[in-house]
């Protein structure tokens, strides 16, 4: 193949990639204006649930560690 043909194909591929990225950016910006009345409150609720469960897991880990430490201390 002629080098200019390869160059033209590469330029075309680059332009298509840039156009695709620009189109995705435009679509993402268009989605920002139409906020969902359901999605944001659900995200906040799920984040709170996640933080609560993480706090509970840490508290349980501390209790188990205390119980394990106490049981090992008495066995010495």
N, C-alpha and C positions, 0 to 999 in steps of 0.2 A: 504494500500500500504506500501511496505517496505521503511524505511527511506532512504536507499541508492538509491532507484528508484527515490524518490522525489529529492534527492540531484543531481542525474544525469540529471534529467529534468531541474533543476534550472541552472546547469552549462551549459547545452546545450542552454538554453534560453539566458543566459548571453553572450555566445560566438556568437550566432546569432545576438544579439543586437550590440556587438562590431564590428562584420563583416559588418553589415549594416551601422553603423556610419562611419567606415573606407571607405567603398565604396562610400558613399555620399561625404566624404571629397575629395577622389580622383576625383570624377566627378566634384566637385566644382573647384578644382585646374586645371583640364583640361579645364574648361570653361574660366578660367582667361587668358590663353595664346591666345586664339582666340578672340581678342577684336572686337567688332562690330563697323563698321564705321558709323552706323546709330544710335545706341542706345546712345552713349555718347553725341553726339551733341544734340540729342533730349532731353536728361536729362538736359543738360545745358540750353537749350532754355526753357524748362518747369519750371526749377528752377528760371530763370530770370523773366518769366511771373508771377510766384507765388510771388516773391519778389516785383515786380511792383504792382500787384494787392493788396498786403498787405499794401504797402506804400500809395496807393490811398485810401484804406479803412481807414487807420489812418488819412489821411488828411481830408477826408469827416467827420469822427467822430469829429475831432477838429472843423471844420466849423459848424457842427450841434450843438456842445456844445457851441460854441461862440454865435450862433444865439439864442439858448435856453437861455443862460445866459443874453443876451441883452434883450430878450423879457420879462424875469422875472424881470430884473432890472427896466424896464420902467413901469411895472404894480404895483410897490410898491408905 
